[in-house]
Amino acid sequence: MKKWLVLSVLFVVLAVVWGGCVPVQAQTGNLKPTFLAPTPGLYVHGWPPFTVSYPKDWPEQPFMPTDVFRAGAVRPNLPPSPILAISVFGNAADISASAPFLAGFMTMMGFTEVKVLSDKPAKLQDGTPAQEAEVEFIPPVPNAPKLNLFLLAAKKDAAWIWIQMVDDKRPIGDELKRIAYTLKVAPGKQEPVKVPPDVQAFLDKWNSDIDSHDVARIMTNFSDQFRQSGSDKKATEGWFRTAPDSPVQLGITSAATTVTIFQPRGDKAYLAGFQTGNPKSGAPGPTPPLDDNQIIKENGQWKWCGNQK
């Protein structure tokens, strides 16, 4: 499952790799999420619903647990570059905080020569408020070159959408910024969908187990086959037990799961939607998305199995 707060998503910068086409155009419409219907040059997110277009010849790349998608240009005998990385996470704060928070966290994580080169309000093509920034830095690995990251942030309900373009050519060129600005966020509110009774029973159990803060109980909801962007069941259990942004450590109560897309797939089913809950701090609860997630039926019981295909 995705991390419950903003801090976790910033680990995306740890996966930065070193590094001419016109991206396809897209409308949000009723397109199926990329997980269900992959289309070269087009990323479609489930909740919140949005699309991003990119060059068709950029293949999907391995991504960090805090990515929802990553693609990049292939170069002979070199790592892919430029890279498009997309992150989505629950955060009620204003998106203007994105760049300073990112830069501060990168410094804390050992990145050097971190500098915010620009940070200003912007608008998407349809007028949706956004924030754009460019950050330069040196990753904390031997002989790393200085890299630039262009960040375009937008907000939908209580979720932040981050479109990140990373390149080892400085500064980030207009052609890469244009890719970021293909972001189209669907207007209006996405209504919940009704799921089968046995799936609802699983979600009710999941929420009750989250409220219990009993990690052993929580982990009974995960298949041994669980894989979410490289994280397995054991790693996920460790996150629940120790991470300050896990629902257990936050003391989440009144956990609830809202499903906005449900697609049966044999012994599996695809879910999109979001989670809510009240942390012990009393502050407004986070709203993390489910992202690309599946459940699998094992011995008559539904369990989380992640975004593996």
CORMOPE-V768312 format. One record per helix or strand. SS is the DSSP state (A for helix, B for strand). FROM is the first residue (numbers start at 1). TO is the last residue. If there is no record, write none. Layout:
ss | from | to
SS | FROM | TO
SS | FROM | TO
This chain:
ss | from | to
A | 6 | 15
B | 39 | 39
B | 42 | 45
B | 50 | 53
B | 59 | 60
B | 69 | 72
B | 75 | 75
B | 78 | 78
B | 83 | 90
A | 95 | 108
B | 112 | 123
B | 129 | 138
B | 146 | 156
B | 159 | 167
A | 174 | 180
B | 184 | 185
A | 197 | 212
A | 215 | 219
B | 222 | 228
B | 231 | 232
A | 233 | 242
A | 247 | 250
B | 253 | 265
B | 268 | 278
B | 289 | 289
B | 293 | 298
B | 301 | 306
